[in-house]
Amino acid sequence: MNIDQLIQSLTNEEQQELFLILQKKISGEKFSLKLEETRFSTGLYCPRCGCIEPIVKCGQYKGKQRYTCKSCGRIFTATSETFLSSTKKNLEIWLKYIQCMIRKMSLRKTAAECQISLRTSFMWRHKILDALRKSQKGKLDGLIEADETFFRVSYKGSKPVDREPRRRAGSHKRGLSTDQVCVPCVIERGSKASFAKIGGLGKTSRKTLDKVLADRIKENSIICTDKEKSYIKFAKENLLEHIRLAETRAKKGIYHIQNINGYHSRLKKFIDVFKGVSTK
């Protein structure tokens, strides 16, 4: 049994306890060195202009090695142009903050846990989310399951809102309407790599799919969907083999969309913890 299997055999509480033990053993300086080794594993380069040489060392600041790019004249470190750039907090606090996000803690509880302000907690969350969004590069390939899920529109932070309040969080309109946010999702059968993004309000359309998924799927891949008609033109225009299923739980040989349905379930459970997330 390897380390990964051992960790998976632990309960959530035991995994969190293990993380805290490891966190205490890793100093900010060691984490910084590890970050530098990982980022510059293929050689030094300037994060701002992309030049490989000439780059020279120019001392250390707060335990971080600094470099000067002779091409653009800028000074950089291993954290430059990342969400850790210009941070005034110790890297151990960032580790603790990321663990709080994994544990689905609210902004206020996270701020108290990490001993930072509520505003800092809000800004850090969006820094990390932006970094994750930018890291989603490359295209899905092979057998891909696609489907869309919907969330109620939330106007948090956008008051005053020109509409009547909902009763018991319901919608004013029946069925799929502009009161709901469409989120197209795709998942690759083999690697389980996935992608999801807000497409717009109301029912799925070909334009929505083009905006969200056109640059995320390789040509000649197989896309498996339900009977939603928007995927027909989308698959044809993007040179994809299209497998349509008559029902959500239907199977046609190896083709089904159970993985993407499970993805929707996990996504909604994750979002529900936060008692509603602002659509914007």
Secondary structure, DSSP 4 states (H G I P E B T S, - for coil): --HHHHHHTS-HHHHHHHHHHHHHHS-HHHHHHHHHHHHTTT----TTT---SSEEEEEEETTEEEEEETTT--EE-TTTTSTTTT--S-HHHHHHHHHHHHTT--HHHHHHHHT--HHHHHHHHHHHHHHHHHH--S-B-SEEEEEEEEEE---TT--S-SSPPPSTT--SSSSS-TTEEEEEEEEETTT--EEE---EESS--HHHHHHHHTTTB-TT-EEEE-S-THHHHHHHHTT-EEEE-SSTT--BTTB--HHHHHHHHHHHHHHHTTT-----
